[in-house]
Amino acid sequence: MTRHRDEEFGQETFESLKQISRGAGIGFSEELSRFIELESWRPGELRKMKKFRFQLLHRWLIEHFAPCRAADVAGGKGLLAYLLQQSGWEAVVVDPVNQALPDKYKDIVTGKRVRIPPADKVHRMDRTFEPGIGQHFDLLIGMHAHGCNAKIIDAAAEFGCGFVLFPCCVIDEPFYPPLGVKWLESVVDYAVRKGHTVYPFRLNFKGQNIGLCAVGQCQVKSESAS
């Protein structure tokens, strides 16, 4: 039985992921790579616990992408989708288990607790993600979305949407990494073979904090990267 692991990978793995995508040649932009890495780990910012990963990813997304139609795949209680909706995005949770929003969260900018009004909701699709769902979105997000990484990559390849993934384990995925190859390396290789250009980045939380970004048709918020 495959065990769930939330392993934090070092700089060597991070550089390996960049090399796999860069080695594919076509489409890789060093300028865009530097932009996507920019401030993903802010100087002087203390390391955050894993429970703040949604706030950190929300901050990264709104700094790097213009508002768009986003699917939070296996999004659980929907905090990320809620934060994106508050920022003017059309965000939908795609998850077969319908869970209530948390009643509060911590704002990592102000350090204050923010209460979510009981009447506030997030849009949801109460179903397991399948590639065909991708046609309705510009960006597919999978934060530790078990069994959905390959499906998200396939959907993005078929419909031209971008994706942001934080793969953490191989549970319910259709392939397994070869001996001596890390799971993240296998995911990037799979995405490259599907025609994607992948840009790794990191967020400042404990655990598996390496994200994989493919821009697709999304609008990046950078004049220099356009």
C-alpha positions as CSV (number, residue, x, y, z in Angstrom):
1,M,0.0,0.0,0.0
2,T,1.3,3.4,-0.9
3,R,1.7,5.7,2.1
4,H,0.9,9.3,2.1
5,R,4.0,11.5,2.3
6,D,4.3,15.2,2.6
7,E,8.0,15.5,2.2
8,E,9.8,18.8,1.8
9,F,12.3,18.7,-1.0
10,G,15.6,20.7,-1.1
11,Q,17.2,23.0,-3.6
12,E,18.7,20.1,-5.5
13,T,15.3,18.8,-6.4
14,F,14.0,22.3,-7.2
15,E,16.9,22.8,-9.7
16,S,16.3,19.4,-11.2
17,L,12.7,20.3,-11.9
18,K,13.7,23.5,-13.7
19,Q,16.3,21.5,-15.8
20,I,13.7,18.9,-16.9
21,S,11.4,21.6,-18.3
22,R,14.2,23.8,-19.6
23,G,15.7,20.8,-21.4
24,A,12.5,20.4,-23.4
25,G,13.6,23.6,-25.2
26,I,10.5,24.9,-27.0
27,G,8.6,27.6,-25.1
28,F,10.8,27.9,-22.0
29,S,11.4,31.5,-21.0
30,E,14.1,32.3,-18.5
31,E,12.5,35.7,-18.0
32,L,9.2,34.2,-17.1
33,S,10.9,31.7,-14.9
34,R,12.6,34.4,-12.9
35,F,9.3,36.3,-12.6
36,I,7.4,33.3,-11.3
37,E,10.1,32.6,-8.8
38,L,10.1,36.3,-7.7
39,E,9.2,36.8,-4.1
40,S,7.8,33.3,-3.8
41,W,9.9,33.2,-0.6
42,R,10.0,36.6,0.8
43,P,13.1,37.9,2.7
44,G,12.6,38.1,6.4
45,E,9.3,36.2,6.4
46,L,9.1,33.5,9.0
47,R,8.4,30.0,7.8
48,K,4.6,29.3,8.0
49,M,2.9,26.2,9.2
50,K,1.3,24.0,6.5
51,K,-2.2,25.2,7.5
52,F,-1.4,28.6,6.0
53,R,-0.6,27.1,2.5
54,F,-4.0,28.4,1.1
55,Q,-3.3,32.0,2.2
56,L,0.2,31.8,0.7
57,L,-1.0,30.3,-2.6
58,H,-3.8,32.9,-2.8
59,R,-1.2,35.7,-2.4
60,W,1.0,34.2,-5.1
61,L,-1.8,33.6,-7.5
62,I,-3.2,37.2,-7.3
63,E,0.3,38.6,-7.7
64,H,1.1,36.6,-10.8
65,F,-2.2,36.1,-12.7
66,A,-5.0,38.4,-13.7
67,P,-8.4,37.3,-12.3
68,C,-9.8,34.4,-14.3
69,R,-12.0,31.3,-14.0
70,A,-10.2,28.9,-11.6
71,A,-11.0,25.4,-10.5
72,D,-9.7,24.5,-7.0
73,V,-9.4,20.7,-7.5
74,A,-10.0,18.7,-4.4
75,G,-10.3,22.0,-2.6
76,G,-11.9,20.6,0.6
77,K,-13.5,23.3,2.7
78,G,-12.9,25.9,0.0
79,L,-10.8,28.5,1.7
80,L,-8.6,29.1,-1.3
81,A,-11.6,29.5,-3.6
82,Y,-13.1,31.9,-1.1
83,L,-10.0,34.0,-1.0
84,L,-9.9,34.1,-4.7
85,Q,-13.5,35.1,-5.0
86,Q,-12.8,37.9,-2.6
87,S,-10.1,39.0,-5.0
88,G,-12.5,39.2,-8.0
89,W,-11.8,35.7,-9.4
90,E,-14.4,33.2,-10.6
91,A,-13.3,30.3,-8.4
92,V,-15.1,27.0,-8.0
93,V,-14.2,24.0,-5.7
94,V,-14.3,20.7,-7.5
95,D,-14.5,18.0,-4.8
96,P,-16.9,15.1,-4.4
97,V,-17.2,15.8,-0.6
98,N,-19.1,19.0,0.2
99,Q,-17.6,20.6,3.2
100,A,-18.6,23.9,4.9
101,L,-16.3,26.9,4.8
102,P,-14.2,27.5,7.9
103,D,-15.7,30.2,10.1
104,K,-12.4,32.1,10.3
105,Y,-8.9,32.3,8.9
106,K,-5.7,34.2,9.6
107,D,-4.7,37.0,7.3
108,I,-1.0,36.5,6.8
109,V,-0.4,40.1,5.8
110,T,-2.0,41.8,8.8
111,G,-1.6,38.8,11.2
112,K,-5.3,39.2,12.3
113,R,-8.0,36.7,12.5
114,V,-10.8,37.2,9.9
115,R,-14.3,35.9,10.4
116,I,-16.2,34.5,7.4
117,P,-19.9,35.5,7.6
118,P,-22.1,32.4,8.0
119,A,-24.0,33.4,4.8
120,D,-20.9,33.5,2.6
121,K,-20.5,30.5,0.2
122,V,-18.2,29.3,-2.5
123,H,-19.3,27.9,-5.8
124,R,-18.8,24.1,-5.8
125,M,-19.0,21.1,-8.2
126,D,-19.6,18.1,-5.9
127,R,-17.9,15.6,-8.1
128,T,-14.5,14.0,-8.7
129,F,-12.4,15.9,-11.2
130,E,-12.2,14.5,-14.7
131,P,-10.3,16.1,-17.6
132,G,-13.5,17.2,-19.4
133,I,-14.2,19.7,-16.6
134,G,-11.2,21.7,-17.7
135,Q,-13.0,23.1,-20.6
136,H,-14.9,25.4,-18.3
137,F,-11.8,27.0,-16.7
138,D,-8.7,29.1,-17.4
139,L,-6.6,27.8,-14.5
140,L,-6.7,24.5,-12.8
141,I,-5.3,24.4,-9.2
142,G,-4.3,21.3,-7.3
143,M,-2.9,21.9,-3.9
144,H,-2.0,18.4,-2.7
145,A,-4.8,17.0,-4.8
146,H,-4.4,13.2,-4.5
147,G,-5.0,11.3,-7.7
148,C,-5.7,14.4,-9.8
149,N,-2.3,15.6,-11.0
150,A,-2.2,13.6,-14.2
151,K,-5.9,14.4,-14.9
152,I,-5.2,18.1,-14.4
153,I,-2.2,18.0,-16.8
154,D,-4.3,16.1,-19.4
155,A,-7.1,18.6,-19.1
156,A,-4.7,21.6,-19.5
157,A,-3.2,19.9,-22.6
158,E,-6.6,19.3,-24.2
159,F,-8.2,22.7,-23.4
160,G,-5.3,25.1,-23.3
161,C,-5.8,26.2,-19.6
162,G,-3.0,26.8,-17.2
163,F,-2.3,24.8,-14.1
164,V,-0.7,25.2,-10.7
165,L,0.1,21.9,-8.9
166,F,1.6,21.0,-5.6
167,P,2.0,17.2,-6.0
168,C,2.7,15.4,-2.7
169,C,2.2,11.6,-3.4
170,V,1.4,9.0,-6.0
171,I,-1.9,7.8,-4.4
172,D,-4.4,7.0,-7.2
173,E,-2.2,8.4,-9.9
174,P,-2.0,6.4,-13.2
175,F,1.8,6.1,-13.2
176,Y,4.6,5.6,-10.7
177,P,8.1,7.1,-10.8
178,P,10.9,4.9,-11.9
179,L,13.5,3.8,-9.4
180,G,15.7,6.7,-8.4
181,V,13.4,9.3,-9.8
182,K,11.4,11.6,-7.5
183,W,7.6,11.9,-7.9
184,L,7.8,15.6,-8.7
185,E,10.4,14.9,-11.4
186,S,8.0,12.3,-12.9
187,V,5.1,14.9,-12.8
188,V,7.2,17.5,-14.6
189,D,8.4,15.0,-17.2
190,Y,4.8,13.9,-17.8
191,A,3.7,17.5,-18.3
192,V,6.5,18.2,-20.6
193,R,5.7,15.1,-22.7
194,K,2.1,16.5,-22.9
195,G,3.4,19.7,-24.4
196,H,3.5,21.9,-21.4
197,T,6.2,24.3,-20.3
198,V,6.5,24.0,-16.5
199,Y,7.9,26.6,-14.2
200,P,8.7,25.4,-10.6
201,F,8.3,27.8,-7.7
202,R,8.3,27.6,-3.9
203,L,6.0,28.9,-1.1
204,N,7.0,29.6,2.4
205,F,5.3,26.8,4.3
206,K,6.5,23.5,5.9
207,G,6.1,20.3,4.0
208,Q,5.9,19.8,0.2
209,N,6.1,23.5,-0.8
210,I,7.3,23.2,-4.5
211,G,4.6,24.3,-7.0
212,L,4.6,23.6,-10.7
213,C,3.1,26.3,-12.9
214,A,2.1,26.1,-16.6
215,V,0.7,29.4,-17.8
216,G,-1.4,28.1,-20.7
217,Q,-3.7,30.8,-22.0
218,C,-3.9,32.7,-18.6
219,Q,-2.8,36.3,-18.5
220,V,0.4,36.8,-16.5
221,K,0.6,40.1,-14.6
222,S,4.0,41.2,-15.8
223,E,4.8,43.4,-18.7
224,S,8.3,42.0,-18.9
225,A,7.0,38.5,-19.1
226,S,4.4,39.0,-21.8
